[in-house]
Amino acid sequence: MIPAEHFLYLAITLFCIGLVIVITKKNAIVVLMGVELMLNAANINLVAFSRFDALHLQGQVFSLFVIVVAAAEAAVALAIVLKVYSYYKTSELDKVNELKG
């Protein structure tokens, strides 16, 4: 049986990679990929803790809700990025600096 520490190390590695991507990258699509990595790291933690508590499956059920919310977030965010790209002709977050109504 794989110890819980291995799951936690994997999750913290994924979370840190996602955080670095969100902080350093300027492309909107790449930033969304970083956010998805951080959500997947949280899911790994939920499933890992739920795995070592055999009587309760709350972590696994909650991770399913996180996956559904992440899918909805990705769909809405990609729609917004496409709209911004069609207006500004760029997906670089630093170049989109003006809001018009």
C-alpha positions as CSV (number, residue, x, y, z in Angstrom):
1,M,0.0,0.0,0.0
2,I,1.3,3.4,-0.9
3,P,1.8,5.7,2.1
4,A,-0.2,9.0,2.3
5,E,3.0,11.0,2.2
6,H,3.6,10.1,-1.4
7,F,0.2,11.4,-2.4
8,L,0.8,14.6,-0.4
9,Y,4.2,15.1,-2.0
10,L,2.6,14.7,-5.5
11,A,-0.2,17.1,-4.6
12,I,2.1,19.8,-3.2
13,T,4.4,19.5,-6.3
14,L,1.4,19.9,-8.6
15,F,0.1,22.8,-6.6
16,C,3.4,24.6,-6.6
17,I,3.9,24.1,-10.3
18,G,0.4,25.5,-10.9
19,L,1.1,28.5,-8.6
20,V,4.3,29.3,-10.4
21,I,2.6,29.1,-13.8
22,V,-0.2,31.4,-12.6
23,I,2.2,33.9,-11.2
24,T,4.8,34.0,-14.0
25,K,3.0,33.3,-17.3
26,K,1.2,36.0,-19.2
27,N,-0.8,33.9,-21.7
28,A,-4.4,33.5,-20.5
29,I,-4.7,29.9,-21.7
30,V,-1.5,28.9,-19.8
31,V,-2.7,30.6,-16.7
32,L,-6.0,28.6,-16.9
33,M,-3.9,25.5,-17.2
34,G,-2.1,26.5,-14.0
35,V,-5.4,26.9,-12.2
36,E,-6.5,23.5,-13.3
37,L,-3.2,22.0,-12.0
38,M,-3.9,23.6,-8.6
39,L,-7.5,22.2,-8.6
40,N,-6.2,18.7,-9.5
41,A,-3.7,18.9,-6.6
42,A,-6.6,19.7,-4.2
43,N,-8.5,16.7,-5.7
44,I,-5.5,14.4,-5.0
45,N,-5.5,15.6,-1.4
46,L,-9.2,14.9,-1.0
47,V,-9.0,11.4,-2.5
48,A,-5.8,10.6,-0.5
49,F,-7.3,11.5,2.8
50,S,-10.6,9.8,1.9
51,R,-8.6,6.6,1.0
52,F,-7.1,6.3,4.5
53,D,-10.6,6.7,6.1
54,A,-12.3,3.6,4.8
55,L,-15.7,4.2,6.4
56,H,-16.3,7.6,4.8
57,L,-16.2,8.6,1.2
58,Q,-16.8,12.4,1.7
59,G,-13.4,13.3,0.1
60,Q,-14.1,11.3,-3.0
61,V,-17.6,12.7,-3.4
62,F,-16.3,16.2,-2.8
63,S,-13.6,15.7,-5.4
64,L,-16.3,14.9,-7.9
65,F,-18.0,18.2,-7.1
66,V,-14.6,20.0,-7.6
67,I,-14.2,18.3,-11.0
68,V,-17.6,19.4,-12.1
69,V,-17.0,23.0,-10.9
70,A,-13.5,23.0,-12.6
71,A,-15.1,21.9,-15.9
72,A,-17.7,24.7,-15.7
73,E,-14.9,27.2,-14.8
74,A,-12.8,26.1,-17.7
75,A,-15.7,26.4,-20.2
76,V,-16.7,29.9,-18.9
77,A,-13.0,31.0,-18.8
78,L,-12.3,29.8,-22.3
79,A,-15.4,31.6,-23.6
80,I,-14.2,34.8,-22.0
81,V,-10.7,34.3,-23.4
82,L,-12.1,33.8,-26.9
83,K,-14.2,37.0,-26.6
84,V,-11.2,39.0,-25.3
85,Y,-9.1,37.6,-28.1
86,S,-11.6,38.5,-30.7
87,Y,-11.7,42.1,-29.4
88,Y,-8.0,42.7,-28.6
89,K,-6.4,40.2,-31.0
90,T,-4.2,38.9,-28.2
91,S,-4.3,36.5,-25.4
92,E,-1.5,38.1,-23.4
93,L,-2.9,39.3,-20.1
94,D,-0.6,42.3,-19.8
95,K,-1.7,43.7,-23.2
96,V,-5.4,43.7,-22.2
97,N,-5.4,46.8,-20.1
98,E,-8.5,48.7,-21.0
99,L,-12.1,47.9,-20.2
100,K,-14.9,49.4,-22.4
101,G,-18.6,49.1,-21.9
